Amino acid sequence: MDPFKPDLSVKLGPLVLKNPVMTASGTFGYGKEYQPLVDLDRLGAVVVKGLSLEPRAGNPPPRIVETPCGMLNAIGLANMGIEAFLKDMLPRLRGLDTHVVTNIYGHHVEEYGELASALKGVEGVSALEVNVSCPNVEEGGMAFGVDPEMTARVTGKVVESTDKPVIVKLSPNVTDIREIARAAEGAGAHALSLINTLTGMAIDIESRTPVLANVSGGLSGPAIRPVALYMVYQAAKAVKIPVIGIGGIMDYRDALQFLIAGASAIQVGTANFVDPLATVHILEGLTAYCVERRVESIKELIGTLRTGKRSERGR
Ligand SMILES: Cc1cc2nc3c(=O)[nH]c(=O)nc-3n(C[C@H](O)[C@H](O)[C@H](O)COP(=O)(O)O)c2cc1C
């Protein structure tokens, strides 16, 4: 056996993850659903389905459609609500040897504050991920994430209402991601995660109706990876706080691209639907990559993209 053991730990501001592999909100339930298949203790962190103050039924079906290299979803943030999460779900997650990150969503700025307050001091929640980027709800959601001022207001409200690290999750449906990234950083975010889904649609040509009852949905999966990668690269250069890369990460090679582009950690979303063990396979691939190349700490790879002239880059 090869005795070389790379250090896979990474830092997200005050939060230290044992490795950079996280689950993406909404694609891994509340974590527990995957426990029969995945050893959750191996993951860097589990990010749970987005929670709102009140339970939400979400949008009517159909709310998922497959596309050539990804999927469109218009779930509409169906969730059990913060109270049920704290009472029925969190106690079952507390025994895990991994970080649990709660993703939160509010209709207005005050609601984000109330959610953050409800989670204040709560044992077993390591950080908050603030969703200002959901395209599938009528109020709030993406409306906050496409406006730097609103992003700053929501971020500021959450930061003042919590004692936990705050990760702000950004929308790709913007003209300049750097502006939004700087707004969240300026308002006190400890880290950023990006990207959420890109707005899209599909049409049934027989009935000439939208396939999704919501008309439009959020595109995820490999189709969005190049967009996500470029946005992560731009955001990581624009801010000093750590960035988490999300978007079409299907295997460890995809994950490495995001780390090299400047991400300190990555989240795996749609890949979980294709292979429930995707997170573990990505972790194993990253480990093997570091062992083969004698990379002592995975942190050495973060932001190491070479962008000089081709002739000057070498190998
Ligand atoms: C079915 C589904 C539900 C999602 N629900 C949420 C959510 O509740 N909160 C959130 O911030 N992002 C949500 N997302 C977005 C993902 O967390 C992720 O940002 C996006 O899917 C891009 O990553 P991927 O290409 O790896 O899936 C959801 C995505 C999907 C596919």
The ligand as a Tripos MOL2 file, in Angstrom:
@<TRIPOS>MOLECULE
LIG
   31    33     1     0     0
SMALL
NO_CHARGES

@<TRIPOS>ATOM
      1 C1        -33.7460   19.3980   -8.2890 C.3       1 LIG1
      2 C2        -32.9080   20.5460   -7.8370 C.ar      1 LIG1
      3 C3        -33.2550   21.2540   -6.6870 C.ar      1 LIG1
      4 C4        -32.4740   22.3330   -6.2430 C.ar      1 LIG1
      5 N1        -32.8160   22.9930   -5.0920 N.ar      1 LIG1
      6 C5        -32.0200   24.0020   -4.6300 C.ar      1 LIG1
      7 C6        -32.3140   24.6550   -3.3930 C.ar      1 LIG1
      8 O1        -33.2600   24.3240   -2.6820 O.2       1 LIG1
      9 N2        -31.4970   25.6770   -3.0000 N.ar      1 LIG1
     10 C7        -30.4080   26.0680   -3.7410 C.ar      1 LIG1
     11 O2        -29.6870   26.9910   -3.3260 O.2       1 LIG1
     12 N3        -30.0880   25.4380   -4.9060 N.ar      1 LIG1
     13 C8        -30.8630   24.4330   -5.3670 C.ar      1 LIG1
     14 N4        -30.5380   23.7880   -6.5360 N.ar      1 LIG1
     15 C9        -29.3360   24.2010   -7.2910 C.3       1 LIG1
     16 C10       -28.1420   23.2780   -7.0140 C.3       1 LIG1
     17 O3        -27.7830   23.2930   -5.6610 O.3       1 LIG1
     18 C11       -26.9180   23.6590   -7.8970 C.3       1 LIG1
     19 O4        -26.5480   24.9840   -7.6140 O.3       1 LIG1
     20 C12       -27.2180   23.5340   -9.3870 C.3       1 LIG1
     21 O5        -27.9950   22.3870   -9.6630 O.3       1 LIG1
     22 C13       -25.9450   23.4750  -10.2420 C.3       1 LIG1
     23 O6        -25.1380   22.3730   -9.8970 O.3       1 LIG1
     24 P1        -25.1790   20.9700  -10.7080 P.3       1 LIG1
     25 O7        -25.0090   21.3230  -12.1600 O.co2     1 LIG1
     26 O8        -24.0350   20.1710  -10.1390 O.co2     1 LIG1
     27 O9        -26.4990   20.3540  -10.4320 O.co2     1 LIG1
     28 C14       -31.3130   22.7080   -6.9880 C.ar      1 LIG1
     29 C15       -30.9760   21.9950   -8.1490 C.ar      1 LIG1
     30 C16       -31.7410   20.9300   -8.5780 C.ar      1 LIG1
     31 C17       -31.3240   20.1840   -9.8150 C.3       1 LIG1
@<TRIPOS>BOND
     1     1     2 1
     2     2     3 ar
     3     2    30 ar
     4     3     4 ar
     5     4     5 ar
     6     4    28 ar
     7     5     6 ar
     8     6     7 ar
     9     6    13 1
    10     7     8 2
    11     7     9 ar
    12     9    10 ar
    13    10    11 2
    14    10    12 ar
    15    12    13 ar
    16    13    14 ar
    17    14    15 1
    18    14    28 ar
    19    15    16 1
    20    16    17 1
    21    16    18 1
    22    18    19 1
    23    18    20 1
    24    20    21 1
    25    20    22 1
    26    22    23 1
    27    23    24 1
    28    24    25 2
    29    24    26 1
    30    24    27 1
    31    28    29 ar
    32    29    30 ar
    33    30    31 1
@<TRIPOS>SUBSTRUCTURE
     1 LIG1         1 GROUP 0 **** ****
